[in-house]
Amino acid sequence: MTYQGRREDPRLTTGRGRYTDDVSFPGQLRAVFLRSDHAHGRIASLNLDAVREADGVRLVLTQDDVLAAGWRRTAAAMPFPGYDGPMLAPESAVFAYERVRHVGEPLAVVIADTETQARDALELAEVEIEPLDAVVDPAAALAEGAPQLHDAIPGNRPFEYRFGDPDAVTEAFATAPHRVRIALTSERVVANPMEPKAAVATWTEDGVLELHAPSQGMQGQRDGLVFATGLPPEKVRVFAEDVGGAFGVRGDAYPEYIAIALASRTLGRPVKWLSTRSETMVSDYMGRGIVMEAELALDAEGRFLALSHDWIADLGSHPCSAGPLTSVMNAAMMATGAYRIPAIDGRVRLCVTNKTPMAAYRGAARPEMAYIVERLVDEAARRTGLDRIALRRLNAIPADAYPYPIPTAPMPSAYDSGDLPQMLDRGLGLADWDGFAARRAASEAQGRLRGIGCALFVEPSGGVLPSDEAAITFEADGAILLHELAVASGQGHETVFPELVASRLEIDPERISLSLQRNGGPAKKGAGAFGSRTLMSQGSVLVECARQVVAKAKDLAAQEMDVAPDDLDYADGEFRSRASNRTLGLMEIAAAHPGALDTTVELPSPRNFPSGLHVAEVEIDPETGVVTLERYAALDDCGVVVNGTLVAGQVWGGLMQGLGQVFGERCVYDAEGQFLTATFMDYYMPRADLLPAAAALDNLEIPSPTNELGAKGVGEAGTIGALPTVMNAVMDALAPRGVEALDMPVTPDRVWQALRTAAA
C-alpha cells in the first residue's frame, strides 16, 4: 500500500496548521514565568510585592499558592524494584521553594493583560538566592562528598538496577582468551521541537479544566493533570491538534501547565503562555546524558562469551517523566545487542545533578546501547585481528532462534522475529561494502582519510500502557471518523489510519478521516506516540474495529435481504447475496441504521523488536579535522510496511537527529551549572547538508506475530543506527593514523586534536 505524500501536508505547508499558539479565547490573559538564574542555592527571599502592583498584572502565583490549592505534581514511576529498593522519587514542585536545583527552574508566574506587561513586571522581582555548590558531572554526583540535591535521595542516587548473572560473567572473563573494554558517553542534548512549549488553560462553567498544549498523547497528559489537581478524569480535557515536533518530551504535564491552569481557575479567565526558544531550551526536559562502560570476553575463534555493562544515567534535578524508566528498561532489554552471549552482567545507576530534568528522547537509551555494543564489537575486531563482519556473522542470533528470550529484561520478554544473517547480507549489498576499497584509494589519492562502518542492532518497540482503545463512527453526513488518543507530530496518522481502515472496509479512503477532536469521543484510553508504537498499537485496534464493523453490517444486510449471513459475500464496500445476486452497500446500511455500526475496541498493547543494519562512509580532511558523511545505507526490519513513504520519512528524520549528536549536538554546562548553549547561536543543530547524496533506504519485511498488522516500530531506528554506524566509520578512517579512542561529537577540533595526539 502506497500513498504519494501525506494528507496533512497541504494544511501544514501552507500555514493552515493549528498549533497551541493558534488557540485564543476572548478575554484571555498572558503568563510569563520568573525563573532561577542559579543552578543550586537556597532561596533567601522572594519579594514580589512590586510585581503584583505593576501595570496590567492580575495575579502572581508561587508554590505557596499551589500548596494552598492542594495541588501537586506527579513523581516519576518505576514499575519494578531496584537493586536495593524502589526508586526514590520525591514529588517535584510546580515552583521551586526553599531551594533551586537547576537554571531555569520556575519560581513564580505573573499573569497580566499582555505579555509585555508581564515581562516588564518581572523586572521588579526581588530575588535573593544564596549559592550552593553545584554538581553537573554524573559520575561526580555519585562520588562521596558530592553536593546533595535532595534530603530524600542520599548520595544523589535515586535508583540502581542490576541485571544478568555476575558470577557467570566473572567466570567467563577469568578464562577468556580475549577481553576488550570501552568507555563512552552519550552527551546530554536538547530535543528542540520546532514548536516552542506553550499552553492555554480555560475552565468551563461546570468546573472542567480544558488545557491546550503540545502533546504526544491525551491519556498521559490528562492523567498528570488529574493527579496534580485532584479532579476526576471526566473533569479534565486536554487538546492538541497539530504538534510541531515532540521526540519524547511532549508527554508530561509540565509545571507551567499546572501553574496556568491554577491561574485560570483563580481568575476565572483563560490564560495563555508561550515560551521563548531559550526558555524552551532550559525548561523542556532534555535527553541522553548517559556515561557507559562495557567489557566483552571472546574465545580464540571470536565467539562472544560474556558482556558486562556499567552505566550512569543523568536525570537532572528531579526524577520525572519517563527518563528514569527508559534509561533502565530499554538498556536491560537491549543488553546483548543482536548477538548470542551466554553470560550478561549489568548495572544502571540513576543520579540527580543540577541540570534540567531528563525525559525519554528519540530512542531513549536504545541508541546508547547500540552505540556501546557496536563500538565494542569493532574494538574487539581491531584488538583480535578478526574481521568485523565475520565477527558479527559468527555471533548474530540465527534466524531459527526466535522467539529469542531476553534474560536481562525486567519483565518476561523475547525478541519476537527477525533474520539477522539475511540482514547482514542484504545490508552490506545495499551499501556496496565490497566496493569500499576503491573508494578509499580514491580519497587517499586526494590526501583524505576514508572509513566505513556498520552497526547491527535490535531494539524494543511498543508497550508503554497495557492496552489501547480506538473507535470508528459513522456520521450523519456520510463521513466516517476514526478516534484514538495518540497525537501525531509528523508521523502521518491522518494518512495511514484512514488507509488502513479503508483497506479493510474496501471503500475509498477519502471517505474516512481521523478525528482531531479527541476529547469526549468514544476512545477513552491509550498511550501516546511514544516508543515507535502507534501503527502496531492504534493501527491494530482500528483494524479490529473495521472487522467488527463489517461483521455488524453483515448481520444487518442479512436482515434487509432476508437471507442468512453466511449467504453473503463482502467485497468493494458492499454485500452480495449468492442466492439472489442482490447487493447492499456498507454506506447504505450505515445511513439506514444510524449509530448501529459505530464500534469501539480495546486491545492489549503489543511489544516487539525491530532490527537494522546500517552502513556509513565518511571522509576526513586531516589538515582541518572536518568529517564529511559521504554515503549512508539503512536496511531496517520494521515488519510489514503499510506505507513506504511514511516509513522512509521516519527513518530519515531519526537519522538526522542521530547525525546531529554525532557531529556536534550537546549541552555544555560550566562548573557552576550555568547552561552555556541555550540559544541557537551556541547550540549545534543538524542541517540538511549532513545527509549525503549517496544515501539508500530499504526494508526487510519480517512480520511480527505480536499484532494484527505484522508491523514493528520504525520511528527511532534512524537514530539508533546512526550513532554507532557513523562513529565506527570515523574510527575506521582514523585508524591508519593511530587514533584509538574518540567519542561524540566528532567536531573538527576534536578530530584534529586526536590526529595530532596520535602523531606525537
N, C-alpha and C positions, 0 to 999 in steps of 0.2 A: 504494500500500500504506500503510495507516494502522494505528496502534496507540494506543489511548487510555491514556496513561500508560506507565510502564516496568515491566518485570518486577522490576527491582531495588527499586522504590520501597517496597513493603510491608516489606521487610527493612531498608532503610536508614532509613526514617522511624519505625520502631518500636524502634530501639535494638538491632537484631539484626545490624548490620553487624560485620564482623570486620576491625578495623584493627590496625596494628602493636602498639599498646599492649594490645590484647586477647590477644596471644600471650604466654604464660608457660610456663615449664618448672620442674619440681621442682628445688630447689636452686639456682635462678638467683641471680646476684649483680647488683648495680646499679652503673652507671657514672655519674660526674659529671666534667665537664671543667673544668680550670683554663684560663682564657683571658686574653689580653693586654688590659690596660686602656690601652695606648698604641697609637697608630696607627703610629708609626715609632720604633724605638730598638734599641740593642744590648743583648742580654741579658748583663748583667754577672755575675749569679749567679742560680741557681735551686736553692735548698736545700729538698728535700722530705723530709728525714730525719724530721722530726716528723710529717709526714703519714703516712709509712709505719708509724709506731709507734702511730697513733691507733686508738681502739676500732673494731673491725669491719673495718678495712682489710685487704684481702687482697693488693693489688697496686697499684703505681704505675708507669706507663709514660711515657717521654719519647721523643724522637727517637732517642736513643742505643739504646734497646731495639728500635726499628723497624729501624735500620741493622744491629744485631747479628743480627736475624732474616733480614736480606737482603730485606726488603720495601721497597716504594716506591710512589709514586703516578704515574698516567699524566700525560703532558704533553698539552696541547691539540693537536688535529690541524688542519692546514690543507693540504688536498689539492692545492693549486695554488700556484705561486710568486708572490711579490710583486714589486713594482717593483724592489727591489734585493736580492732573495734570499728564501730561505724564512723562515718565521716563527721568531723567537727565543722559544722556549718552554721554559725550564728546568723540570725536574720540580719540582712543588711538594711540599713535605714534608708528612707526616702531622701533625707538630708543628713549630712554629717552633723554630729553633735559630740561634744567633748573632745573628739579628735578628728583630724582629717588624715586620710590614708593614701590619697593619690591626687596629683594635679588634675583639676577639672571636676573633682567631686562636688556635687551641689551643696550649697549652704542655705540658700533661700530662693524663693521665686517671687518676682514682682509682677503684678497684674495691673495693667494700665490701659487707657483708652487706645493708645497707639504703641507700636514697638519702639519708636523713637523716644517717647516719654518714659517708657520703662527702662530703656538703656541710659537715658540721662539720669534717671532717679538712682540707678545702681552706682553712679559715680559718687553719691552721697553716703554710701555704706561705710561704716567704720568697723573694720575687721582687724582684730589683733590675734595673730597665731604665734605661739611660742614654738620655734622649730624643734623637732626631734630628729635623731639620726634616722636616715632612710636606708633601706636595703633594696637594691634593684636587681642584683645578680641572683638567679635561682639557687645556685649551689651555696652562695654566701648566706642566703636566707636560712638555710638548714644547718649552718655551722654553729657550733657552740659560741655563745656570746653575741649572736646577731641581735639587732634591734627587734623587739617583739611587737607585732602589729595588733594582736588581739589576746586578751587575757584568756579567752576561751579556746585559743589554738596555741598551746605551748609548743615552743620550738618552731613555730611557723609552719608546722606540718599537719594539715587537716586530715590527711588520709594517706595510707600506704597500702598498695595491693601487691601481692606476690602470687605467682602462678608457676605451674610446672613441677618438676622433680629435681630439687637442687642436689640431692645425693647422686642421682643418676648422671647429672651433668659433671659433678666433681669427679666421679669415677671415669667417665669418658675422657675428660680433659687430662687426667693423670697418665693415661697410656696413649693418647693420640699422637701420631707422628707429626701432625701439623696443628698449630694453634695460631689464629690470626685475630687481632684486636683492633678496633677502630673507635674513635670518639668524634662525634659530630654534633652540630647544633642546628636546629630549625629556628631561625630568628623570629621574634615577635613581629607581626605585621598588622596593618590596619585594613579592615575589609573594604572600606571606601565605596559603598554603594553610590551609584550616580545620584540617587535621590537622598538629600540630607534627612536626618531624623526629624520627624515632625509629628504633631498630634493636634486634634481638635476635639474638645470634650463638650458635651451637652447633656442635660437631664430632661427627661420628659415629665409631664405633669403628674404621672403616676409613679415617679421615682425610679425610672430606668436610666442607668448610665449608658450613654452612647458615645463611643470613642472611635474616631477615625485616625488610623495610624498605619504606617508601613508594616506589613505583617507577612509571614510565610504560612500562617495557618490560623484559623479562627479559634480552635479549641484551646491551644496553648496560651494564647494571649488573653482569651476570656477567662481561663482558669486562674491565671495570675492576678487578674483584676478582681475576681471573686474572692480569692484568698486575701488580697490587700484590703478590700472594702468590707468584707463580711456579708456582702449582698448574696442572695440566692442566684444561681446561674441564670434564671429567667429574667433577672433584673439587670443583666449586663449584656450589652450588644457591642460587638466590635466590627468595624467596617474597613475594608481595603479593596479597592477596585484594581487600579494599576499600581504596581510597586516597582520602583526604579532600582532594582538590584537588592539582593538580600544576603546570600552566601553564608547563612547560618546565624547572622547577628540580628535578624529581624523577627525573632520569635518570642522574645520575652516581654513582659510588662515592665518597661524601663521605669526608673524612679520619676522621670519627668512626666510620664503619662499619669502616674498616680497623683502627682502634685497638681497638674492642671485639672484632673477630674475633681479633686477636693476643692480647688479654687472655684470651679464652675458651680459645684453644689453650694458652696458658701455664698456666692454672689447671685446665684440664680440666673446666670447669663452664660452663653457659650464662650469658651476660651480657646484661643489658638496659639500654638507655639511652633516656630520654625527655627531650627538651629542653623548657625553658620557652618561653613565647611570645617574651620579649625575647631569649632565646638564639637562637631560630629567626630572629628579625629581623636579628641581627648575623652569623649563621653560614650561613644559607641564601644561595645565590647570588642576586644581585639582577638587575634588568632595566633596559632602556633606557640612559640615560646617554650620549646622542649629541648632539653640537653640530654644527649644519648651516648651511651657506651654499649658496645656489643662485642662478644668474642665467639669465634666459631672454631670447632675442632673437626679435623678431617683425617681420614685414614690415608694410607700411602697412595691409593688409587684416586683419591679425591672425593670419596663418599663423605657426606656430612654426618658427623657422629653426635654432635651436641652444639647447642647455641644458648648463650646467656645474654640477657638484656638488663641494663640498669638505666632507668630514665628518671629525670626530674622534670615535672611539668609545672610551669609558672601559671598560677591562677590570678595574679594581680592582687588587688587589695582585699577582695572578698571572694569566697567560693560562690559562684552564682551561675545561673543559666545552665547550659549543657556542657560547659567547659570541663568540669571535673569528670563527669561520666564518660564522655567520649575519649578523653585522654587515657582512661583506664580500659574501658570496654573494647574500643577499636584496636588498641595496642595489643591486648591479650588475644583477640580473635585473629590477628594477623602475625602473630609472633614467629611462625615458621615460614612466613612468606609463601612462595609457591612450591615449597620443597618438602620432601620426606626427611624429617630429622627426628631420630629416635628419642632424644632427651632435650628438654627445654627447661630453662630456669629464667624467671623474670621478676623484676621489681619495678614498680612505678610509684614514685613519691610525688605527691602534690604539695606545693608550697605556696605561701602568700608573700607578696612583695609590694612595695609602694609604687605600683603602676596600675593603670586602668584594668578593670576586671576582664576576664577572658571568656569566650564562648566557643562553640563549635564553629570553625571556619572551613570553607570548602575542602572536604576530605577529613578534617577533624581527627588528627593523629594517624590517619591512613597514609598520607604522603610521607610522614615521618618514618613509619615502619618500613614502607617500601624503600625509602631513602637509605636507611641504615643497613637493611638486609642486602640490597643490591650493591651498595658501595662495598659491603663486606665481601660479597661473592667476587667482585672484581679484584679486591685486595688479596683474597685468597688465591686467585689465579696468578696474580703477579708474584706473590711470595713463593708459591709452589712450582711455578713454571708451567702449570697446566693451562690448556686453552679455556678461555672464559665461556665460550659457547658449549664446549664439550662438558664443562663442569655443570652448567645448567641442565643440559640434556641428561646427564647421569643422575642428577638429584631431583629433577622435576617430578611432581606427583603424576603417576601414569594415568592414562585415560580410563582404565578399568578399575580404578580405586575408589570411584565415587559411589555413594556418599562417603566423603573422607572426614573422619571425626577430628574435632579440634579439642584436644585435651586441655588446652590453656584457656579456653573461653570461660567466662564467669557463669555461663548458663549452657545447658546442653546445646551444642551446635555442630554442624558439619558442612563442609563445602558440598554444595548440592550437585553440581555438574560442571564439566569442563573438559578440555583436551589440550593440555599444555604442550605435549610434544608437537601436535599439529600447529599450535600457536607459534612455536619457535620456527617451524619450517616455513609457514606462510608469512610470518612477520619478517623474517630475515630476507625472504624473497622480495617482499614488498619494498624493503629498504635497499635492495641490491647490495647486501653485505659483501658479497664476493667481489664486487667491483670497486671496493673502497681503496685497495692498494694503488690502483691507477690514479684515483683522485688525490690520494695523499702525495704521490710522487709529483703531481702537477702543482700542488700547493707548495711543496718543498722547493720546487724549481723557482718559485717566486719569493722565496725566503719566508714562507709562512709555515706554521705548525698546524697539522690537521689531525683530528682524532675522531673516533667513532665509539659510541657507547650504546648499551641497551639496558632494558630493565624488564624483567618478567615478574608480574605481580598478581596477587589475588586479593580482593577487598570485600568486606561485608557491605551489603546494601539492604535497605528496607528496615523493617521492625519499627521501633520508636514507641508506638502505642499498641495495645493488644488487638484493637480492631478499628475498622474504618466503615463509615456509613456513607451511602450515596443514594440518589433518587432520580427518577425520571417522572416528569409531569407533562400532561397534555393540556395545552392552554385552549381557551375558547376560540381564539383566532386561528387555530390550526398549527400553531408553533409547538415545538417540543423543547422543553427546558431540562437541562441536566443540573443537578445540585450536588455539591461536595464542598468540603471546608478547607482544602489546601488552596493557597493563593500563589499564582504564578508570578515570577519576577523575571520572565524571559524564556520560560520553558515551553511555551506554546500550548497551554492547556485548552485554550479556546479553539485550537485547530484539531488537536489529536483526540480529545474526548468525543466531540461530535463525530469524527471519522470512525472511531471505534464503535460507537453505538449504531451509527448508520450502517456499518458493515453487518451488524447482527440483525438489525431490523430490515435490512435490504431496501433502504429508501435513500433518497438524495440527502447527503449530509447538510445541504443548505437549509433543510427544514429544521435542523437541530442547532441549538445554541447552548453555551454554558452560561448559567446564571451567575452574574457578578454580585447579586444581592444575596449574601449568604446568611443573613440573619432572619429568623422567623420562618425559614423554609423547612422542608421535610428532613434534610440532613442535619443531625444534631451533634455528631461526634466524628472524630477523625484527626489524625496527625497532619501537620503541615507539610510543606515542600522541603523536607529535610532528608538527608541520608539517601539521596538518589532513589526515592521510593514511590513517587506519585503514580507513575504509569502502572507498575505492578500492583499497587495497592488500590488507589481510587479507580484506576482503569479497570482492574479486575472486578471491582464491585459494580461499576457501571455496566460492564458486560453481562454480569449476572442479572442485573436489573432488566436489561434488554431481553434476556432469555425468558425471564418471568413475565415480561410484558407480552411477548409472543404467546406464551402459554395461556395467559388470561384471555388474550384476544381470540385465541383458537377456540376456547370454550364458548365465548360469545358468538363467534362466527358459526359454530355448530348449532347453537340455538336459533340463530337467524335463518339458517338454511335447512334446519330440521334434519340434520344428519349427525352421525356420531363423530366426535372429534378425530378419531383415528381415520376417518374417511377424507380428511382434509390434508392437503399439501400446502406448504408455505414457501413462496418464492417471490422475489421482486416486490415485496411490500404488500402482497395480497394472498388470500387463502383461495384455493381452488378445490372444489368437490370432485372427487374421482367419479362419482356416480352420475352427476348431472353436468359436469364441466362449468357449473356456475361459479363466479368469483365474487369476493368481497374484500375490499382493501382495508388495511390497518387503519388508515386515517378516517375512513368511513365509519368504522367501528368506534373509534375514539370520539367522533362527532356525535354518534347516536347514543353513546353511553358516557356522558361527562363524568370524569373522575374515576371511571371503572378501571382504566389501565394505569393509573398513577401507581408507582411502585417504589418502595424504599427497602433497601437491603443493607445488612451489616455482615461483614466477613472478617475473620481473623487477619491480622496484618502479616503478610509474608516477609521472610528474610531470605536472601540468597547471596551468592558470591561470584560476581563478575571477575573476569581476568583480562590481562592485556600483555602485549609485547610491544614496547615502544623502542625505536631506534633513532638516534640523533647523530649528526656530524657537525663538528664545529671547526672553525679556522681561527687561529690566533696570530696576531701580529706581535712577534717577540720584542719589537722595539717600543711598542706603546702599551702592550698588555690588553689591547682591545680584542674581545672574543665575539665572533660572528657565528650565528647559527645558520649553517648552510643547507642542511637537509633534515627533514623530520618525517618519520613514518610511524603511524599508530594503528595497530591491529587490536581491536577490542572485542571481547565476547560479552555483549550485553544481552544475550539471549535472543529471542525473536525480535527483529526490528520492525516496529509498526510504522514508523515514519522516518525514513532515512535522512531527510532534510533536518529534522529536529535533533536526531542523534548526532549528526555532524556538527550542528551548532553547539550542542553541549560539549562535545569533545574539544572543539576549537576554543570555546570560552574557558573551559578548565585548563587547557594547555596554556593559554595566555596568562592566567593567574599563576600557574606554576613557573613559567618563564620569568615573570616579574620577580618572584622570590629568588630564582637562580641568579639573575643578572643585576639585582640591586635593591630590591624591596626589603626594608627592615625598619623597625623602630629604634631610634637612638635616644638613650637617656643619659644624663650626666650622673655623677655620683650622688647628687642631692635629690635625684628623682625628677628633675625637670625634663620634659619631653622636648627634644631638640628638633624633631622632624614633624611638626604639627601643621605644616602647610604644604601645598604642592610646590612651593619654591624649594623645599628641603626634602620632601618625601618622594622617593623614586616610584613612579608609576609605569607599568608596562605600556608600550606603544605598538601600533600595528606593524612597524618595521622590524620588530623582533622576529616575526614569523618569516621563514624562508619561502621563496617562490617554489622550491622543490619540496613540497610537503604533500603527503599522501595519507589518506584515512581508508580503513576497510574494517569489515566486521566478520567475525567468526561466530555464526549463529548457532550456539548450543542451547536448546530450550531448557529453561528451568522447570523442574517439576513442582515448584512451590506455589505457582499461581496459574490462573486460568489462561493467561496470555503467553506463558512461557518466557516472559520478559525478565531481564535483570537490570540493575541500575547502571546508568552511564554518566550521570551529572558530574561526578567527581573524578572520573577515570583520567581525564586530561591532566589534572593537577597531580594526581598520584603518580602517573607515569613520567611527567616532565622533570620532577626534581632529580630522581636517580639517573634517568636516561641522559640528560644533558650534562650532569656533573661527571658521570662516567666517561662521557666523550671528552670533556675538558681534561680530565686526568689522563686519558689516553693520549691526548695531544701534547701534554706537558711531560709525560714520562720520559721521552728521549732526552730531555734536558735535565733529568734528575729530580724533578719535583715529585715528592712522595706524599705530601699532605697539603690539602687545601679544602676549604669549606665555603659554603654560600655566604654572601653573594660574591660572584666572580666579577667584581668591578675591575676596570683596567689597572687601577693602582694595586690591588691585591695580587692580581696575576703578575704584574710587572715585578713587584717585590718578591714573589715566590720564585720567579725566574732568576732574579739577581741573587737571592739567598742560595739557591741550588748551585749557581755558578761560582760562588765564592769559595 
